[in-house]
């Protein structure tokens, strides 16, 4: 496998040449992560790597460690099939969410992605509010979203479902219904599946990501379970994030189903996802209008006229509050990290003076 096939760009090549100050460094791309061990694609083959002590020591938070899709500089040990990751190269995009739990910490789901396939199933599990969240985070990531509506063969009224999704897919986001069982609609994905490009598959458990991967790959690589008839929901199959090379040279990043999708610093994504509300808000009498009972509120007028769904404003307000809460927690965490670093530095200085 060569670096061009892996998605190497001229910008990345130049960055590595600047960073490369030693003869034994090579460039690779993280294909899989498991408990801080990484399988990395290189021109010398796939290597099992760990991060260097220096990289780990200098890591300020979780995002400073490699993620699937990252380009990294490596000191290889090809005879052992292993290597050491010395640095993470600058990312051109990253799809992030708030990590599970009470701490305000970023979790990078996939890095250096060109397009995100937001997979949602056309059965009773179709959730417009969840799609809004995925769109918001995708716009924030720097990648381009494409909404994939899977299991079209199970949908009773596909035109009605398409109309609902297209109503929230502003900014020219493609909406593509497919069926991996009948193979219908898969040809509409071909313009995005180009050699050297990276596509991330994101969606809830059981929406058909693994089945879609198998169809695009041409073999049954990803294990698939049937949907539960009791509640029409799929079962979790993929257990880790992994890069997969398609026969035509395109790279897929398959991801586990996300039971929880909390936002992470997505103010720009909010503007893209709810562009109609923000454009209308510019016409309100008051700049700080809350779009409730203020006079001459352009957003409320649009809702009353049937131009905007009331649910869109409710979702917009909810996500705004969530982002504000995360920002406050992240600020407190950053302040605590700075204090911790200063304490460590002072401790080291005292130790040096004592010696």
C-alpha angles and dihedrals in degrees: 000000000000128000094248090059089051090057103265113175131196090247091054091046091053092047090053093048089055092048096042103096097150133058097230096060121106134179123246142161127235109242099172138008126203122170095329093314116113136202105213129193113224137160086256091059133264113328130194105228142184127195120260121254090245093053091048093047093049094045107117094191144343096290090063090070121081120274131194108285094027122134111227138182112237140192098216129211097191095173088063095037087239141105146177122247108226101177144358113236120230111282121233091199140358132189106216138177134179109273118247116270136042099301121096098235131143120239115196108214097184135353135208093019122163099192134014118212105208101203118202126166123237095227132089090298093069106127121184094192091055090051089053089056093050091048091050093053093043093054088049092050095063093242127110119254126227118183112221115195105200132194092038088162089068096051118106096198110020095172093057092048092048091051091052093051095042089053090067098035098092124167095050095292108173115238113201125182114207142171117208088192096057094025090232117151095014090111089063089064094059097089089062097044098079127154112268093017124117123222123189118206111212132174146104124299115288099013091123105265094134093045090050090050090052092050093050092044094047094227136075097256100140119062113239132196127198120255116260110257091207095068104007091241127130127240123245110261113156109070102185143022112263139171115231124191114222120214092254093054099260116132123225124197107204114198136193117260112272114231089179126036109182119177125250120202095315106154092130090047090052090058092051095044096047098031093141092057094046091048091050091046089063087068096054118113092236123051091215093047112156092201094237119101101334115131118258095013106170093199095054090046090053091051092049089050091052094245094118128031114243088226089064092060091046091052092045092053092046094051092046090056091046092052092048090052093050091048092054092049092045091052091053091048092049091051090051091050092052091051090049092051092050091050091051092048092050091048091052092048091052091049092052092049091051090055 
